[in-house]
Every structure is written in C-alpha cells, then in structure tokens.
Amino acid sequence: MAVDIRVHCYQTGGGGGGGTGGNDPYEYWYDWECECNRRFGGTWWIGDDPSYEAYDVWVAPPEDGRTSINLNNYLQNFDHTAGSTYKITLAVDQPTPGSRTVYTIETNPLVPRERSSNSRVDIGHAFLTIEQTKPNGTIVKRSLGFYPDAIVFPKKPQGDGVFYNDEQQYFDVSLTTTLSESNFFAVINYLKSHATEKYNLNTKNCVSKCVEALNSVGLNIPETEGEWPFGAGMNPGDLGEDIRGMILGPSQTRNLSGGTAPPNQN
C-alpha cells in the first residue's frame, strides 16, 4: 500500500532566498522534513501552527476504483463439500523486498502541492487468498485485505475498518497453509465476526488482521512489531522477513519469488 505525506511549511518573519514574509504557508508532498528551509531560507516550522507537528503519513482506502466488500456475501460460496482441500495464503507486499524496513520514502527533491499519480511513501500491505478445491475440480477462490474506510495517520490512527477485494494485488513473499475443514471455516468465521472492527495503524492494521485470523487456529505466525514516527505495530516489512525465516510445517509452502494474487474464481 502506498500513502502520502503532507507537510505544511510556515515561515516565521521575513524570509530570504525567494521566501515570503509573515506566516505565509507553503504545502508540499515531501518526506519528514521541511524543504522550505533549504529552498527558501529563513526560519520555518512544520505544521498548521508552531505547536503542531504535521507529519501526516496518510493511509487511505484503495484509489483504483474498487469498492469495499461484505464478507458474508463475498465468502458465501465456500462450503463443506466432502473431500475438498482447503488452503489459505498470507501474502505480503514489503516496502523494501527482503528487508525489515517499515516504510520507504522517495528521495526526489521538492514536489509541488498538487498530488502526482505516484504516491510518496510505501508502507506495504498484507492480504489473504482463501481457496477451496472440490473433488470434481471446482475451485472457489477469494482474496481480501483490511483497509481504513477513510484516511488515517499517526496523529489520528483510528477509523472505520473495511475489507476490499485484493485479487491481482502485488506481493513479494507469501506463505500458503493447507488447513483442515474445521480450521479453514474457523478462520473464515473469525474474519466475519471481526469484520466491523475499527482500523488502527498501531493495533489493527492490514497485517495484524491477517495474522490474528490465522493464529486463531494455531498457526503461530510471528507478530513482530516495528516503529514509525508517532507509532508502532505489526507491519509488512517485518512480516515478510518473518515468513522468509520461518521453519515450515508439512502443510506449508513458501513463495519467495513474489507475484500477484490470482483472480477470484466461482
């Protein structure tokens, strides 16, 4: 998942080198510091006023036209057909593949206020692909991920949580586990029963939602936490590296090559 950082830069008093006098704001999509100090000179602060640090790391719903899903409807085609094989894949898009980096920031210099089509910060993403193969060869497959319903950021980390269809979502590493019928439906029921939980950057994000669902049936996925400005919690960078280093059980396989989630079926 890619998000943006919005930095408000205000100047205190007369500025030099092309800056403006008074409390004249400049707003830039940039990284953690105010480029105005370097570009315009003078003394600047970051924020809506001098007392507020506006390091706005935004986490937003998907911007590709997808709509949120109702899990009861989305997962209704999974059934208890005798002889079926059930498996769930935990897929992770890391900010930096092969690294525990919690986020990456583009190092381009100053970018004007207008948002470009390219997000400025990559925090990664985690999602699940749920699959049933019936004895007659019929496959039921769904991919899903947990998102905030509206923008959240470290100073305001919580909002309504929603699930989205994550078919064709990119990932760097994944872990697939074949489950018993009872454990498979226990995971589905866990997701459904927790579908209305709030999204929280620190305690209930895309990673923690997936990991908690799988660990509810004893998979023991590591719950490593990392830190970011004004927050900390489970994150795709750490989860990806945990998967790379896990000792796999006999019912598990690992994909280190990456790819995209398969299309939904039936």
Phi, psi and omega in degrees: 000132178252140182226174183245156171243126177251126180240123174266125180245126178238145180257139177260109179081189183293136181251169179238174173059040177096358177284180180237158180279167177071196181266068185264119187276146165237137179240128183229150168269105186210195182268209193285351184236165185273114180291341182302325180302321182276324187277320187252343184077183180082189180251121182237153168240161179255123177145175175283338172203170187297343184265358186239124176273110185265054173280081189271092174274107187268131167248124189232162173298165178304143182251023184254020176091355177293155174245156180293160184242153171266117187297323180300319178284319186294327185254012188289343183278351174285135184219186186255033179305125182301139177085004179288153172253136184237136176210155179228134178251129172261114184247144186227126170261108183273146175302317173231108183305132179082014183222153175274012177306130184280327177206159173236147180237131176297142185260014176301147176291195189314132176241132183300173186302320184302130180287133174274175179287345180263123179291157187268335185229137178246119178251357179082188183195156173225145181206170181243143167244123185249131189218136173235129174246120183271160183303331180276005178094354178294133180243131172249127187217134178218139173245141183209150177219158184258132184222162168284149179285337177215173184300134171232160180203167190306326179283342176220076194280352189242143176198180178297142179257144180217156174260146175234155172291118182251023174299144182071009177289137181286148173213159179257328183209149180211159178232124180248131181235127172277129186243156170292161179303316183295318179289324178302310182285338173294320177296314179301315180294325176298313180299316180296317184288342179249017186292335184263009179295152175291147170277135176221127182306324186269325191238343184211072180251192184298324181288309184297325179298314180294311184295317180297322178296316181289322180287346176294342176247020171084026181281343175058045172291132179303147181242052182293138178248144174239176183241150171218168182306122177070022179187173178197154177166185175295149187204158183297327179299310179292318181298317179301317179290326175298318179295319180300327185261000183292146167275117188278147173276173183295341181259015185238147173227160185229138176248114180258000184268343182078186181152209176231151178298143182291159174297149174297150178228143175045000000 
